[in-house]
Structure formats: structure tokens, C-alpha cells
Amino acid sequence: MKVKLVKYTPEPERMVAVAARLCYSPVGGEQLFEDLDTEEANKLVRFVIKSGHLSTTEHIYFTFAVEGVSRALTHQLVRHRLASYNQQSQRYVKFRGNYEYIVPPTVKNNPRVAEKFDDFIKNIHSFYEELLDSGVEAEDARYILPNASETKIIVSMNGRELLHFFAIRCCNRAQWEIRELAVQMLRLVKTVCPVIFEKSGPNCLRGPCPEGKFSCDSPPKASDFDA
């Protein structure tokens, strides 16, 4: 899996602080942006995050380039609706010699089934190429490609949606692959926006686990998500 933060709102925490201060200020946002110092901005950001006034974090955006993940992961990812996505097309891209796929750890670490898994995927790909060679369009040949198929996707989310995404997907009960993605994304945004995301992660970092009887036996620590 390869995840890169390719674009984000400049001075994101100052932007959030200005949005919060504007609600109570007689002057405009441009002047606030110039006058607000870093220490005051960080103090204000911590206050609005703790208070749950998260509309202010909707003014900042982060864009990630993601590679080496499965279609099983992206089927889950795009269910987060307050985001923008562009994914590599199986309709227009023909996967001939460059076909890649993701093997789950539970399969990879089980010698009894790992080889069968690989053989099965290779047989699917062989038939996929046969369909293409027979004149079947890629948009129809793709019907046989599995969820294991490797894909690439561009993801943009605002700060509020990222906070929600990390609360849900950094949880130990999240599916392993999307959890790995969420952890990598969280570590990346912490490098450019450490105050807003300093306590971000699964809900159990901030209070009781909401999973009830399904709670895990080994909840993560905040340091597990450090950049």
C-alpha cells in the first residue's frame, strides 16, 4: 500500500481558527487571517475541537493519492459520502501483463490455501486476457475480475469528514486493509495539521468504546497513530 498526501489547504489550523473567530468578530476574515498569531490560533482550534464545533473544520481539505489497495477496500471507502473520489477505471484500462492483486494476510500466512488462492487469481486473469483476445470489450471482460484486484484512487476529504473517517476506520474492529489506509492517512495529516488531529483516531481514545459487547481486547494507544 502506498499513500501520499499530495495537496492540502495552506495553513489549515489558522484557517479553522479564523472561521471560528469570525463568528464573534466585527472584522472580516482577511484581517483575522493576518492578525491571528500561531499560539492564539492553536488555542482556539483546541477549544472548538473539544467543544465539538466541527463545522469550522469543513473549510480545510486534504487530497491523497492511494495505490496498491484492493477493490474490496475502495468499495468500503466510497461509502464515506462527504468526499471526492476518482478511481482507476476497469472499463478503459486493460489489465494484461501488469495485473496486480492483493492477498489478505490470513491467506498469505496459511500455506494450505495461499497457493490455491494465487492459482485461482491467475486462472481468472488468464481467462480475462482470453476474453480480450476474443474481441470482448474491457468493460465486459472486467465482470470476472475479483475484489482482490489492485486499484489506484485519488481521495479528497474535508477536515470534519477525516475526523469521522478516522474515528470509524482506525478502530481495531475495522476491516484490516481500510484500517491500514486510515492509519497511514492519519499519520500524514498529523505532519501538517498536528493540533486538529492530535487526539484523532478511534472513539476509544476519547471515551468508552461504543462497540459494546463487540469491543476488542486490546484497544490502541494514541501513540500508535503518531506521525
SULNORPE-V34165 format. One record per residue. N is the residue number from 1. PSI is psi in whole degrees, -180 to 180 (NA if undefined). Layout:
# SULNORPE-V34165
N|PSI  N|PSI
This chain:
# SULNORPE-V34165
1|133  2|122  3|128  4|134  5|107  6|-19  7|145  8|161  9|128  10|141  11|59  12|-38  13|-34  14|-38  15|-43  16|-42  17|-42  18|-43  19|-39  20|-44  21|-32  22|-33  23|-25  24|16  25|143  26|-12  27|168  28|172  29|-36  30|-44  31|-40  32|-40  33|-36  34|-35  35|-25  36|121  37|166  38|-44  39|-43  40|-39  41|-46  42|-39  43|-42  44|-39  45|-46  46|-37  47|-48  48|-34  49|-47  50|-35  51|-12  52|17  53|68  54|-4  55|-27  56|-25  57|-2  58|-8  59|-3  60|141  61|149  62|134  63|130  64|141  65|123  66|132  67|164  68|31  69|165  70|163  71|-26  72|-38  73|-49  74|-26  75|-34  76|-43  77|-45  78|-5  79|-15  80|99  81|-28  82|61  83|169  84|139  85|144  86|122  87|148  88|130  89|131  90|-6  91|-40  92|-25  93|128  94|125  95|90  96|-103  97|-14  98|23  99|124  100|154  101|160  102|132  103|119  104|145  105|-36  106|-25  107|-47  108|-35  109|7  110|94  111|-28  112|-34  113|-16  114|-45  115|-40  116|-39  117|-50  118|-44  119|-40  120|-45  121|-41  122|-35  123|-40  124|-46  125|-36  126|-43  127|-35  128|-47  129|-36  130|-40  131|-45  132|-45  133|-24  134|3  135|3  136|132  137|150  138|-33  139|-21  140|-36  141|-30  142|-17  143|-23  144|-7  145|139  146|169  147|-21  148|-13  149|131  150|143  151|169  152|143  153|144  154|131  155|129  156|131  157|150  158|171  159|-39  160|-44  161|-35  162|-42  163|-42  164|-45  165|-45  166|-36  167|-36  168|-46  169|-12  170|-6  171|144  172|-21  173|-7  174|154  175|140  176|-40  177|-43  178|-27  179|-42  180|-41  181|-48  182|-42  183|-44  184|-41  185|-42  186|-44  187|-36  188|-46  189|-27  190|-25  191|-25  192|-11  193|62  194|-27  195|-48  196|-39  197|15  198|-29  199|19  200|156  201|-164  202|155  203|-27  204|-14  205|-18  206|-1  207|-166  208|147  209|129  210|-1  211|-9  212|-128  213|-12  214|7  215|147  216|164  217|-14  218|78  219|147  220|165  221|157  222|-34  223|-18  224|-18  225|13  226|147  227|NA
